[in-house]
Every structure is written in structure tokens, then in C-alpha cells.
Amino acid sequence: PEFKNVNPNDGTLDLEYNVVESGASQIELQGGYGGGGFVGTLGLSFNNFSLKGIFDKDAYKPLPMGDGQTLSLRLQASTFYRTFSFSFSEPWLGGKKPIRLTTSLSHTVQYFYDAYAREADRDRKFLITGGSVGLAKRLSVPDDYFTLSTALSFQHYNLKNYNIGLFNFPDGHANNFALTLGLSRDNTFTNPIYPLGGSKFSITAKFTPPYSLWNGIDYGDLANQTAYQDEDGNPDLAKIDQQRFNWLEYYKIKFNGDWYNQIVDKFVLRTNVEYGFLGAYNNDRGIPPFERFYLGGDGLGGYSLDGRETIRLRGYPNQSLVPIDRNYTATTGVTRNDGATIYNKYSLELRYPITLKPSASIYALTFAEGGASYDGFKDFNPFQLNRSAGFGVRIFMPAFGLLGIDFGYGFDPIPGTNTGPNGWETHFIIGQQF
């Protein structure tokens, strides 16, 4: 600091600080290994970007900075998908209130993945191109911990030899235009890496327009219409399903809740419950083959751009705890992984910190959890769960994010097998927080 304009008569002075803005950009390099194989991510994030300086050549150091905006480029790859994405976020839309604007564009190539063979078939794939725009605002009613969010999204799916059994056209296209509404509350406290108390929950609803209300198509009678029959007058299942899934029609509701309770000293019990339901407006049109839930494993890969959600349940291979089409298996001898329309999961995790220093936070944990997924309410049984238990450790360092390893024992067989308990599974993660 520099002292200027010293006035000994009234005891005042001007104190001038010369500051230099610290760097806020990040290079992201992370990976993990689970039941589905290796997943790697390479990303570049500018966390103090300035869009208004984009046409100012003197502002490139290496990019315009200073307005708190976020610009991110990301490449993620695994055994069964490749994703390229771009996103931009403005935390103070309008400059007066903390209203966050988020936009994103992405392109994905996803291959058919066999969870039992643990390999991808690269001759069966589909391409996904999409984007989204969303707003999020912190609420003051009923308290300051609530956040309301909304987003519009669109994806175009281009299938290439990707008949996974849920529909009858291996080559074709589908479109997914949806609105998502979310309400969340987070009052966890003391340490975001190791909360000592509080809770956080979220409920989201994602839905498409109910096209069948006004498009005049009788989906229950398509097989009797000439336009959807082959040359012999038989129903052309590929044409029928292309019409059913040309524009996806569905609604999806999810709930996720976490509670943190300090037991003794710094022992913290984390309790988690999750529910998800995917439904259809028109039963004749049915639930689409996308937007489904895949339970089991480390959950690595998060939310796929085809709407597929991989739900963590340790002690089992990735995406292995899904309903089995027994008729298809009996007919073909092949076990098919189609995803689920309903899932529930419950988890207890006891944590204890080894160190919580800013340079490195380390804590050990032991867990017990259970969950299951279903084709529909006719099969739903909240007490018939795939159970597991185990232990692990987490290490958080600012330069690398969260690192961890879990050893989980699955007490139940994988659906479609009769081999007894699944046994031990190792879940290693880098850069993903449970």
C-alpha cells in the first residue's frame, strides 16, 4: 500500500492499494474407472470471462476477463460415448440481481453398451446434437435457502444401426424438446466438502408438449393404416415406431434429498433418498426409449445427453440393475438392458475427517445402501432392493478436485442371473463428488 495526502492536523491519510487480479481459469483433466470401464474428461474453463470485451483486441490475455462469467469447453470420452460440449454462464443477468443465465451446446456419439459383457458395440451408435438455455434465481420466500430454476432444451437424435429393442427402427431420427422446472433448498453448513449439518433437497419436473392432444394421430390404430403397412399389408413396425418417437412425448419427475447429522465429535451421518419416475401422456404412444434410468455402479458419466441417467449404487457393475425383458430373453437367449421408468434408492453413509485443511481435505467413510428399478408400477416394490455395503476414502485438493475409492459388496445377484451375491466391486473416481 502507498500512503498519500497525509494530514497530521486531522489525523487522516489516503491509503492506496495496488492490486492485480489473480487467475481464475482452470484446465480440467479427470478420469475414473468403474464397471463400465475408463471415463476421461479434458476441459478448459475460464471462470472470470467477459463477453463485452470479446471485440476488444487489447483485452485478450489470453481472453477477455473481469465480469465473472464462465466459458467452458469440454471433451468427455468413455467406452461407450464421446461428448463435445460448450457452455456459457452469466451469474448476474441484468447486473442488479443474482439471476444466473446458462446456455450450452453439445454433440455426442454414443455406442450400444452391454453391461454384462462390459463392452461397447461400435457398429451400433447414435449421434446426438443439442442445446439448452436456463435461468436460476435465489428465492427469499419461504427462506433464503431456496433456488428456483427453469430450462428449455432440444436434442436431435440420429440413429445408425441402433435397434436396442425398445423401438423397431435401427436407422431413423427423433427430436426431444422439453421444459424443466426445478426447486431446491440447501442449508448445509461449515464446510461444503464435509458438511457438519443441514440438508439439501431438489425436486425437478421435465416434460414435453403433449403433441397427441392436437396432432390428430390415433397411435392405437397405426397398424391398420395403409401408410404404416408393408407390401403384404402387414404392420411395418419400423414405420410405426418412427411415427411414435418422431417427437418424444413424456414427463419425468425426480426427488433427491440429503440430510447431514453430527453424531459424536466430527462423525457425520449422511442420509440420502432418491426417487425417479418417467411417464407417458398417451398410453397408446407409450414411454419413449430415451430419458430412462440406469441403476448400479459408481454413477460415472452422470447425465447422458440422450436423457439416460446413470444412478450410483455401489457394489454392482455400472448400469447393471435394470429390469429384464424375460420374454425377449426366453425367445432370443440374449439378456437386454433397456433401462427403467421408475427407480428408488436409499443410502446411509458414516463419515469421519482425517484432515480438513484448505490445502487438502481427507475423510474416510463406510456405507450401506439399497435400490431397485422397475418397468412400471405393476412391478414396483419399494422393499425389494439390491443391497450393498462397504467403505472408502475421499481426498479433496483444490488443484485436482475430489478423488476417491470405494470398495462395495453386493449382497444380491444381478437381475437376470442366478449366481448368488454379486460380491466385491471397486469404484475409483477422480473429479466426481458423491
Number of C-alpha atoms within 10 A of each C-alpha: 8 8 10 11 9 12 10 8 6 7 7 11 12 11 11 10 9 6 7 6 7 7 10 14 16 13 15 18 17 19 20 23 18 20 25 27 15 16 21 18 19 15 17 16 19 21 20 19 24 19 18 12 16 14 10 10 10 11 15 12 8 7 17 20 24 16 16 17 20 21 21 19 19 18 19 19 19 21 19 21 21 18 20 17 18 18 18 20 21 22 19 16 14 11 9 7 11 14 17 18 20 19 18 18 18 19 19 22 19 26 22 21 21 17 18 16 8 16 16 19 14 17 11 18 23 24 21 21 20 20 19 18 17 18 19 19 18 18 14 10 9 7 10 12 15 19 18 15 18 17 18 17 19 15 22 19 21 19 19 17 16 22 17 16 14 15 17 17 21 19 16 20 19 19 18 23 18 19 17 18 18 18 18 18 19 16 14 18 14 10 10 8 16 20 20 22 18 15 19 17 18 18 17 17 17 20 21 20 16 15 15 16 10 7 8 8 14 11 17 11 11 21 17 12 13 13 13 20 18 12 8 7 13 13 18 19 17 17 18 23 20 19 18 22 21 16 18 26 25 24 21 19 18 18 18 17 18 18 20 21 17 16 13 9 7 15 15 22 23 20 18 19 18 19 17 20 21 24 18 18 18 16 10 14 21 16 22 21 19 22 24 23 26 27 29 26 25 31 25 28 20 13 14 14 22 21 14 18 21 22 25 21 30 31 32 32 28 26 29 23 29 25 23 18 16 14 9 13 13 10 8 10 10 11 18 21 22 20 26 26 25 26 26 24 23 18 19 18 18 19 24 18 16 14 13 15 10 9 10 14 18 20 18 17 18 18 21 19 23 23 25 26 29 22 18 15 10 7 11 15 12 13 10 11 16 24 23 24 21 20 17 18 18 22 20 23 14 10 11 14 16 21 20 21 18 22 18 25 21 24 18 18 17 20 15 16 9 10 10 11 17 19 14 18 20 21 24 20 24 23 17 18 13 10
